[in-house]
Amino acid sequence: MQYPRNILQPVFDYLKKLETDLLHRKKSLAKEDPFADASRLNDNASDDTEAAEQFGHAQSAALGEETSDALKRVRGAMDRVDDGTYGKCIKCGEMINTDRLGIDPTAEMCMDCAKNVK
C-alpha cells in the first residue's frame, strides 16, 4: 500500500516550507558565527573576549550541524513522497503509524524498527 500523491501534497508542501526555513536558519547561523568575521584575527582581543568568541563559534557549529541533519531528514522525506515510498518503514517495509508521521513527518522507520536501531 502507498499513499496517493494528492493525499500527500499538504505533507510535501509542509516539508518544502520546513526546508526553506532550515536553509534560512543555516544562513543566519553562519552570519552569527563570530569566526565569520575575518577582522577578529587582527583585534588582539582580551582572553575573556576570545573565550566568548570560541563559545559562540562552538554554539554556531553545533546548531549548524543540527540544522544540516534536520535538512537531510526533510529532503529524505520529500524524496520518499516523490518516489511513492513515504509512510513505509525503510527497514521492514510496513506502514508507519499515521500518529507518528503526524508528530514527525520526516520519520522513516516504524516505532518497532526505530527502537531496535538505538
PyMOL CGO cylinders between C-alpha atoms (Angstrom):
from pymol import cmd
from pymol.cgo import CYLINDER

trace = [
    CYLINDER, 0.00, 0.00, 0.00, 1.09, 3.57, -0.58, 0.3, 1, 1, 1, 1, 1, 1,
    CYLINDER, 1.09, 3.57, -0.58, -0.49, 6.96, -0.04, 0.3, 1, 1, 1, 1, 1, 1,
    CYLINDER, -0.49, 6.96, -0.04, -1.83, 8.68, -3.16, 0.3, 1, 1, 1, 1, 1, 1,
    CYLINDER, -1.83, 8.68, -3.16, 0.16, 11.79, -4.13, 0.3, 1, 1, 1, 1, 1, 1,
    CYLINDER, 0.16, 11.79, -4.13, -2.87, 14.07, -3.77, 0.3, 1, 1, 1, 1, 1, 1,
    CYLINDER, -2.87, 14.07, -3.77, -3.22, 12.96, -0.13, 0.3, 1, 1, 1, 1, 1, 1,
    CYLINDER, -3.22, 12.96, -0.13, 0.47, 13.69, 0.48, 0.3, 1, 1, 1, 1, 1, 1,
    CYLINDER, 0.47, 13.69, 0.48, 0.53, 17.10, -1.21, 0.3, 1, 1, 1, 1, 1, 1,
    CYLINDER, 0.53, 17.10, -1.21, -0.11, 19.01, 2.05, 0.3, 1, 1, 1, 1, 1, 1,
    CYLINDER, -0.11, 19.01, 2.05, 2.69, 16.99, 3.70, 0.3, 1, 1, 1, 1, 1, 1,
    CYLINDER, 2.69, 16.99, 3.70, 5.02, 17.77, 0.80, 0.3, 1, 1, 1, 1, 1, 1,
    CYLINDER, 5.02, 17.77, 0.80, 4.09, 21.48, 0.98, 0.3, 1, 1, 1, 1, 1, 1,
    CYLINDER, 4.09, 21.48, 0.98, 4.81, 21.48, 4.73, 0.3, 1, 1, 1, 1, 1, 1,
    CYLINDER, 4.81, 21.48, 4.73, 8.16, 19.77, 4.16, 0.3, 1, 1, 1, 1, 1, 1,
    CYLINDER, 8.16, 19.77, 4.16, 9.04, 22.29, 1.43, 0.3, 1, 1, 1, 1, 1, 1,
    CYLINDER, 9.04, 22.29, 1.43, 8.31, 25.18, 3.82, 0.3, 1, 1, 1, 1, 1, 1,
    CYLINDER, 8.31, 25.18, 3.82, 10.35, 23.47, 6.52, 0.3, 1, 1, 1, 1, 1, 1,
    CYLINDER, 10.35, 23.47, 6.52, 13.23, 23.09, 4.06, 0.3, 1, 1, 1, 1, 1, 1,
    CYLINDER, 13.23, 23.09, 4.06, 13.09, 26.81, 3.26, 0.3, 1, 1, 1, 1, 1, 1,
    CYLINDER, 13.09, 26.81, 3.26, 13.03, 27.70, 6.97, 0.3, 1, 1, 1, 1, 1, 1,
    CYLINDER, 13.03, 27.70, 6.97, 16.01, 25.45, 7.67, 0.3, 1, 1, 1, 1, 1, 1,
    CYLINDER, 16.01, 25.45, 7.67, 18.00, 26.98, 4.80, 0.3, 1, 1, 1, 1, 1, 1,
    CYLINDER, 18.00, 26.98, 4.80, 17.31, 30.46, 6.20, 0.3, 1, 1, 1, 1, 1, 1,
    CYLINDER, 17.31, 30.46, 6.20, 18.38, 29.25, 9.64, 0.3, 1, 1, 1, 1, 1, 1,
    CYLINDER, 18.38, 29.25, 9.64, 21.68, 27.91, 8.23, 0.3, 1, 1, 1, 1, 1, 1,
    CYLINDER, 21.68, 27.91, 8.23, 22.43, 31.28, 6.63, 0.3, 1, 1, 1, 1, 1, 1,
    CYLINDER, 22.43, 31.28, 6.63, 21.55, 33.12, 9.83, 0.3, 1, 1, 1, 1, 1, 1,
    CYLINDER, 21.55, 33.12, 9.83, 23.76, 30.85, 11.92, 0.3, 1, 1, 1, 1, 1, 1,
    CYLINDER, 23.76, 30.85, 11.92, 26.66, 31.35, 9.53, 0.3, 1, 1, 1, 1, 1, 1,
    CYLINDER, 26.66, 31.35, 9.53, 26.32, 35.13, 9.88, 0.3, 1, 1, 1, 1, 1, 1,
    CYLINDER, 26.32, 35.13, 9.88, 26.13, 34.93, 13.69, 0.3, 1, 1, 1, 1, 1, 1,
    CYLINDER, 26.13, 34.93, 13.69, 29.31, 32.84, 13.98, 0.3, 1, 1, 1, 1, 1, 1,
    CYLINDER, 29.31, 32.84, 13.98, 32.00, 35.08, 15.49, 0.3, 1, 1, 1, 1, 1, 1,
    CYLINDER, 32.00, 35.08, 15.49, 34.61, 33.29, 13.38, 0.3, 1, 1, 1, 1, 1, 1,
    CYLINDER, 34.61, 33.29, 13.38, 32.85, 34.51, 10.23, 0.3, 1, 1, 1, 1, 1, 1,
    CYLINDER, 32.85, 34.51, 10.23, 34.27, 38.00, 10.88, 0.3, 1, 1, 1, 1, 1, 1,
    CYLINDER, 34.27, 38.00, 10.88, 37.75, 37.99, 9.35, 0.3, 1, 1, 1, 1, 1, 1,
    CYLINDER, 37.75, 37.99, 9.35, 38.70, 41.18, 11.22, 0.3, 1, 1, 1, 1, 1, 1,
    CYLINDER, 38.70, 41.18, 11.22, 38.65, 39.26, 14.52, 0.3, 1, 1, 1, 1, 1, 1,
    CYLINDER, 38.65, 39.26, 14.52, 42.07, 37.86, 13.64, 0.3, 1, 1, 1, 1, 1, 1,
    CYLINDER, 42.07, 37.86, 13.64, 43.63, 41.31, 13.93, 0.3, 1, 1, 1, 1, 1, 1,
    CYLINDER, 43.63, 41.31, 13.93, 41.82, 42.64, 17.00, 0.3, 1, 1, 1, 1, 1, 1,
    CYLINDER, 41.82, 42.64, 17.00, 44.12, 41.47, 19.85, 0.3, 1, 1, 1, 1, 1, 1,
    CYLINDER, 44.12, 41.47, 19.85, 41.08, 40.64, 21.95, 0.3, 1, 1, 1, 1, 1, 1,
    CYLINDER, 41.08, 40.64, 21.95, 41.34, 40.03, 25.65, 0.3, 1, 1, 1, 1, 1, 1,
    CYLINDER, 41.34, 40.03, 25.65, 41.15, 36.49, 26.96, 0.3, 1, 1, 1, 1, 1, 1,
    CYLINDER, 41.15, 36.49, 26.96, 37.51, 36.81, 28.01, 0.3, 1, 1, 1, 1, 1, 1,
    CYLINDER, 37.51, 36.81, 28.01, 36.52, 38.16, 24.60, 0.3, 1, 1, 1, 1, 1, 1,
    CYLINDER, 36.52, 38.16, 24.60, 38.42, 35.35, 22.91, 0.3, 1, 1, 1, 1, 1, 1,
    CYLINDER, 38.42, 35.35, 22.91, 36.68, 32.81, 25.15, 0.3, 1, 1, 1, 1, 1, 1,
    CYLINDER, 36.68, 32.81, 25.15, 33.29, 34.31, 24.27, 0.3, 1, 1, 1, 1, 1, 1,
    CYLINDER, 33.29, 34.31, 24.27, 34.14, 34.09, 20.57, 0.3, 1, 1, 1, 1, 1, 1,
    CYLINDER, 34.14, 34.09, 20.57, 35.23, 30.46, 20.98, 0.3, 1, 1, 1, 1, 1, 1,
    CYLINDER, 35.23, 30.46, 20.98, 31.99, 29.65, 22.78, 0.3, 1, 1, 1, 1, 1, 1,
    CYLINDER, 31.99, 29.65, 22.78, 29.92, 31.48, 20.16, 0.3, 1, 1, 1, 1, 1, 1,
    CYLINDER, 29.92, 31.48, 20.16, 31.67, 29.58, 17.38, 0.3, 1, 1, 1, 1, 1, 1,
    CYLINDER, 31.67, 29.58, 17.38, 31.14, 26.22, 19.09, 0.3, 1, 1, 1, 1, 1, 1,
    CYLINDER, 31.14, 26.22, 19.09, 27.48, 27.03, 19.62, 0.3, 1, 1, 1, 1, 1, 1,
    CYLINDER, 27.48, 27.03, 19.62, 27.01, 28.13, 16.00, 0.3, 1, 1, 1, 1, 1, 1,
    CYLINDER, 27.01, 28.13, 16.00, 28.78, 25.00, 14.76, 0.3, 1, 1, 1, 1, 1, 1,
    CYLINDER, 28.78, 25.00, 14.76, 26.61, 22.70, 16.88, 0.3, 1, 1, 1, 1, 1, 1,
    CYLINDER, 26.61, 22.70, 16.88, 23.39, 24.42, 15.82, 0.3, 1, 1, 1, 1, 1, 1,
    CYLINDER, 23.39, 24.42, 15.82, 24.56, 24.37, 12.20, 0.3, 1, 1, 1, 1, 1, 1,
    CYLINDER, 24.56, 24.37, 12.20, 25.17, 20.62, 12.36, 0.3, 1, 1, 1, 1, 1, 1,
    CYLINDER, 25.17, 20.62, 12.36, 21.75, 20.07, 13.95, 0.3, 1, 1, 1, 1, 1, 1,
    CYLINDER, 21.75, 20.07, 13.95, 20.16, 22.16, 11.20, 0.3, 1, 1, 1, 1, 1, 1,
    CYLINDER, 20.16, 22.16, 11.20, 22.02, 20.23, 8.49, 0.3, 1, 1, 1, 1, 1, 1,
    CYLINDER, 22.02, 20.23, 8.49, 20.80, 16.94, 9.96, 0.3, 1, 1, 1, 1, 1, 1,
    CYLINDER, 20.80, 16.94, 9.96, 17.22, 18.22, 10.03, 0.3, 1, 1, 1, 1, 1, 1,
    CYLINDER, 17.22, 18.22, 10.03, 17.59, 19.38, 6.43, 0.3, 1, 1, 1, 1, 1, 1,
    CYLINDER, 17.59, 19.38, 6.43, 18.75, 15.90, 5.38, 0.3, 1, 1, 1, 1, 1, 1,
    CYLINDER, 18.75, 15.90, 5.38, 15.73, 14.32, 7.09, 0.3, 1, 1, 1, 1, 1, 1,
    CYLINDER, 15.73, 14.32, 7.09, 13.34, 16.77, 5.43, 0.3, 1, 1, 1, 1, 1, 1,
    CYLINDER, 13.34, 16.77, 5.43, 14.84, 16.21, 1.99, 0.3, 1, 1, 1, 1, 1, 1,
    CYLINDER, 14.84, 16.21, 1.99, 14.73, 12.45, 2.53, 0.3, 1, 1, 1, 1, 1, 1,
    CYLINDER, 14.73, 12.45, 2.53, 11.02, 12.65, 3.37, 0.3, 1, 1, 1, 1, 1, 1,
    CYLINDER, 11.02, 12.65, 3.37, 10.41, 14.79, 0.27, 0.3, 1, 1, 1, 1, 1, 1,
    CYLINDER, 10.41, 14.79, 0.27, 12.20, 12.19, -1.84, 0.3, 1, 1, 1, 1, 1, 1,
    CYLINDER, 12.20, 12.19, -1.84, 10.03, 9.45, -0.34, 0.3, 1, 1, 1, 1, 1, 1,
    CYLINDER, 10.03, 9.45, -0.34, 6.90, 11.43, -1.21, 0.3, 1, 1, 1, 1, 1, 1,
    CYLINDER, 6.90, 11.43, -1.21, 8.19, 11.80, -4.77, 0.3, 1, 1, 1, 1, 1, 1,
    CYLINDER, 8.19, 11.80, -4.77, 9.05, 8.13, -5.24, 0.3, 1, 1, 1, 1, 1, 1,
    CYLINDER, 9.05, 8.13, -5.24, 5.90, 6.81, -3.56, 0.3, 1, 1, 1, 1, 1, 1,
    CYLINDER, 5.90, 6.81, -3.56, 7.55, 5.25, -0.52, 0.3, 1, 1, 1, 1, 1, 1,
    CYLINDER, 7.55, 5.25, -0.52, 6.53, 7.90, 2.03, 0.3, 1, 1, 1, 1, 1, 1,
    CYLINDER, 6.53, 7.90, 2.03, 4.94, 6.29, 5.08, 0.3, 1, 1, 1, 1, 1, 1,
    CYLINDER, 4.94, 6.29, 5.08, 6.68, 2.93, 4.62, 0.3, 1, 1, 1, 1, 1, 1,
    CYLINDER, 6.68, 2.93, 4.62, 9.36, 1.86, 7.05, 0.3, 1, 1, 1, 1, 1, 1,
    CYLINDER, 9.36, 1.86, 7.05, 12.75, 1.73, 5.33, 0.3, 1, 1, 1, 1, 1, 1,
    CYLINDER, 12.75, 1.73, 5.33, 13.73, -1.30, 7.47, 0.3, 1, 1, 1, 1, 1, 1,
    CYLINDER, 13.73, -1.30, 7.47, 10.73, -3.64, 7.41, 0.3, 1, 1, 1, 1, 1, 1,
    CYLINDER, 10.73, -3.64, 7.41, 8.52, -2.13, 4.70, 0.3, 1, 1, 1, 1, 1, 1,
    CYLINDER, 8.52, -2.13, 4.70, 5.46, -1.91, 6.95, 0.3, 1, 1, 1, 1, 1, 1,
    CYLINDER, 5.46, -1.91, 6.95, 3.38, 1.25, 7.06, 0.3, 1, 1, 1, 1, 1, 1,
    CYLINDER, 3.38, 1.25, 7.06, 4.44, 3.80, 9.69, 0.3, 1, 1, 1, 1, 1, 1,
    CYLINDER, 4.44, 3.80, 9.69, 1.69, 4.75, 12.13, 0.3, 1, 1, 1, 1, 1, 1,
    CYLINDER, 1.69, 4.75, 12.13, -0.01, 7.95, 10.97, 0.3, 1, 1, 1, 1, 1, 1,
    CYLINDER, -0.01, 7.95, 10.97, 0.17, 9.37, 14.51, 0.3, 1, 1, 1, 1, 1, 1,
    CYLINDER, 0.17, 9.37, 14.51, 3.96, 9.01, 14.33, 0.3, 1, 1, 1, 1, 1, 1,
    CYLINDER, 3.96, 9.01, 14.33, 4.03, 10.73, 10.94, 0.3, 1, 1, 1, 1, 1, 1,
    CYLINDER, 4.03, 10.73, 10.94, 1.79, 13.47, 12.33, 0.3, 1, 1, 1, 1, 1, 1,
    CYLINDER, 1.79, 13.47, 12.33, 4.30, 14.15, 15.09, 0.3, 1, 1, 1, 1, 1, 1,
    CYLINDER, 4.30, 14.15, 15.09, 7.37, 13.73, 12.89, 0.3, 1, 1, 1, 1, 1, 1,
    CYLINDER, 7.37, 13.73, 12.89, 6.63, 13.86, 9.16, 0.3, 1, 1, 1, 1, 1, 1,
    CYLINDER, 6.63, 13.86, 9.16, 10.29, 13.01, 8.48, 0.3, 1, 1, 1, 1, 1, 1,
    CYLINDER, 10.29, 13.01, 8.48, 10.06, 9.63, 10.26, 0.3, 1, 1, 1, 1, 1, 1,
    CYLINDER, 10.06, 9.63, 10.26, 11.49, 6.90, 8.07, 0.3, 1, 1, 1, 1, 1, 1,
    CYLINDER, 11.49, 6.90, 8.07, 11.02, 3.92, 10.37, 0.3, 1, 1, 1, 1, 1, 1,
    CYLINDER, 11.02, 3.92, 10.37, 8.13, 2.41, 12.29, 0.3, 1, 1, 1, 1, 1, 1,
    CYLINDER, 8.13, 2.41, 12.29, 8.40, 2.50, 16.07, 0.3, 1, 1, 1, 1, 1, 1,
    CYLINDER, 8.40, 2.50, 16.07, 9.49, -1.14, 16.34, 0.3, 1, 1, 1, 1, 1, 1,
    CYLINDER, 9.49, -1.14, 16.34, 12.39, -0.69, 13.93, 0.3, 1, 1, 1, 1, 1, 1,
    CYLINDER, 12.39, -0.69, 13.93, 13.35, 2.70, 15.39, 0.3, 1, 1, 1, 1, 1, 1,
    CYLINDER, 13.35, 2.70, 15.39, 13.53, 1.15, 18.88, 0.3, 1, 1, 1, 1, 1, 1,
    CYLINDER, 13.53, 1.15, 18.88, 15.90, -1.53, 17.64, 0.3, 1, 1, 1, 1, 1, 1,
    CYLINDER, 15.90, -1.53, 17.64, 18.27, 0.99, 15.96, 0.3, 1, 1, 1, 1, 1, 1,
    CYLINDER, 18.27, 0.99, 15.96, 19.09, 2.98, 19.09, 0.3, 1, 1, 1, 1, 1, 1,
]
cmd.load_cgo(trace, "trace")
